[in-house]
Amino acid sequence: MQNQISRLYTMSHNSIKYRYVRLGWLCCVTVLGLLLCGTEGYGQSRVALGGWEVHVSYQQAKAVADAGDRVYVAAERGLFYFDKEFNTIETITKVDGLREQQISTIGYDATTKTLVIAYANTQVDLLRDNIIYNISDIFRKSIAGEKKLHHIFVHNKLAYLSGSFGVVVLDLQKREVRDTYSNLGPGGETVSVRSSAIHRDSIYLATNLGLLAARSGTNLQDFHNWSGISNGLPTPDAATHLAAFNNRLYAATATSGVYILSGGKWHLTEIAPGAEINCVSASKDYLTVATATGVYLLDQQNNVSFLAHELLEQPQQAVVAEGSVWVADSTNGLVRLSIAGNTAAAFAPTGPYSGNSFRVYTHGGKAYVLSGGYNESYEEAGLQDGFSVYENGEWESYNQFLYPNPQQYIPARDLVAATYNPVTDKMYFGSYGNGLLEWEGPGKAKRYDSGNSTLISSSPDDATNTIFITDTGVDAAGNVWVVNRHQLPDMPGLHVLQPDATWEAYKIPSIADGSNLELIEVDDDGQKWLSIVRRGNTSSGLVVFDEVQNRARQLRTGEGKGGLPDGAVYSIAKDLNGDIWVGTASGVGVFYNPGFVFETQPYDAHIPVIDKRPLLSGQVVRSIAVDGANRKWMATDNGLWLFSPDGDAVIHHFTTKNSPLPSDKVLSVAVEHQTGEVFVATEAGVASYRAGATVTEGEPECATVFPNPVRRDYTGLVGVSGLPNNASVRITDISGTLVYKTKSLGGTLTWDARDYNGRRVKAGVYLVMSASEDGKQTCISKIAVLE
């Protein structure tokens, strides 16, 4: 008997309901078990065909809220909760109905049992009874200047949202905006509110202009009713957080300690003296102060204790509930501490280390997320977040923070490119600043720079920190090609690391921008397709280089000159036919038969056309990936697109409005060919989509059917993978009657368990017979459909 958790969703107006139902597979009868035994199993992906998964760095927790039987934790770009009864963790993402992915902060109201989720773009979600309600008033409101939400304070079924524009009060019972307090400064000046609290008969605000207070019951929208109350603080604007506890009001400063209000004046306490304070929170029995080094507790008898533990590396917020201290830690996720601080445990769902994602790369059942980067002006991001690897539903991350011993991980900032070399069985990562990292695992790494390779530093005085690698590639012989951008005249910009660990450098003949290149793609003839950078160059477009005959050809815009739709090239990809697809600042061009690039005059790109318009004309195509069916996935600033093999038909267009895509600005896309999952890096994080087109390598296994058996209440797609690539498929019942006929997407068949007339097939065993185009590879698989 196998159990799994499945999520069921019901849409209702602007709310989304999700509930978790534990399902058990029915035991198959003995004969059916014998039919299926040893022939079918589950795919390696845990995502259903047509399903999404959002991949979040849950370890980077920033806010925590106790909700009785649950503890909710907000990460920079995700949300999860800890179930106290079952000691389990569960994620809640856009797949489950959250409006956005980038969370600013959270708060919980025990009276209405409502979790308030404030997002970075000022959208707000209310989660109550497993229903998500969206409040978009602040998001839709036109506000001059910065618009952010900083803090949530709940009181008497109201949520006070402090923001850069003032305070918005939500009625949690009615799920609507009740009041707005803005322009509260002198003369009606706009104030940025960092935190709020209610103490006795007054409301207090910590703002950029100082602490403000007003009596409840007065017109709080009138700035005349607000007065400054900053006497005793180091500076009027020193307070960053407020909290009312044990009939007293406390104000925390960033580095000057915690103050208490008494007699109309603030007095310094003995809590967190000189500490870097991140947050102050109040519960029934304790005031908690999260600092950079640990957590301070103040009880009702005014006793102060300090909790430190190796799991508390970067505490951001802490709350006390039921004898435990719950800490949002930006390194270890949710940390549970005993009140004494002597025992601790950390909880976080699996996810990449960093929320920064510049490029994704896939190979051999793994997806790599590179957390470096550079901007449109080619200025380095300066990130040391390394890379994360996804395999079989789990993430592993590698960087100098997780592996501080340089013998285990050699520091390399801004990783922006990745290539697997099947000849040496090693991974290679391009660093935008530190050269090339050769990787076999922790303790088995080597970094190449100008001291041990032909790579060139853009600064003669620094041989290790100004070696800018923008892309890497590998040819059939196992040579790793490295694009080294340094902009030094008459110096080589293309280098190759050969399998015997020797290096060679190449100057591109007759190309003025040979040291100002960015991307590389190696075609089936071993020729190198290189893009010229989009800034600081004398020309634009592509360069094709043949090192064997030392010849190069430039392809740019204009008829007879290359025919590119735009000279600014953002992406290059080789499809299953060997053709070269080029994404530009305004659409896509395709170079057919690249082996003739030096022989054909002219040699211009073909521009695919859809509805009489050039493919993605006017859009930046940042990345192109090819799936097992030779379809083209394209990353743009307007979401993720899937096109037919020739680019003449739109199959999918995913945006934040119709999918869990974290952001419409998609930076990179890659297809994992074993499962058919499409991994997407956006400016707001990583997501994956189970597309169903795979690549079968070697002999077909015909062994993976999912789900199998197909339950009566299952309405999704049934997938059969491991088929011959692009096979002809016939589905029959056990008596041989044809039920359905189609063609596989690469090595995978998707079937909705319906016949030609769209009717659900009857219960029984169905045979899936597939054959390659030449008939040399065949498969027979079985699917059981239950009544």
Secondary structure, DSSP 8 states (H G I E B T S, - for coil): --EEEEEEEEEETTEEEEEEEEEE-----HHHHHHHTTT----S-SS-TT-EEEE--TTSEEEEEE-SSEEEEEETTEEEEEETTTTEEEEE-GGGT-S-S-EEEEEEETTTTEEEEEETTS-EEEEETTEEEEE-HHHHS--SS---EEEEEEETTEEEEEETTEEEEEETTTTEEEEEEE--SGGG----EEEEEEETTEEEEEETTEEEEEETTS-TTSGGG-EE--TTSSSTT-EEEEEEETTEEEEEESSS-EEEEETTEEEE-SSSTT--EEEEEE-SSEEEEEESS-EEEEETT--EEEE--TT-SSEEEEEEETTEEEEEETTTEEEEEETTSS-EEEE--S--S-S--SEEEEETTEEEEE---B-TT--B------EEEEETTEEEEESTTT--STTT------EEEEEEETTTTEEEEEEEEBEEEEEEETTEEEEE-TTTSS---SSTT-SSSSEEEEEEEE-TT--EEEEEE---TTS--EEEE-TTS-EEEE--TT-TTTTSEEEEEE-TTS-EEEEE-SSS-SS-SEEEEETTTTEEEEE-BSTTTT-BS-S-EEEEEE-TTS-EEEEETTEEEEE--GGGTTT-SS---B--EETTEETTTTS-EEEEEE-TTS-EEEEETTEEEEE-TTS-SEEEEE-TTTS--S-S-EEEEEEETTTTEEEEEETTEEEEEE---B---SS----EEESSSB-TT--S-EEEES--TT-EEEEEETT--EEEEEE-BBTEEEE-SB-TTS-B--SEEEEEEEE-TTSSSEEEEEEEE--
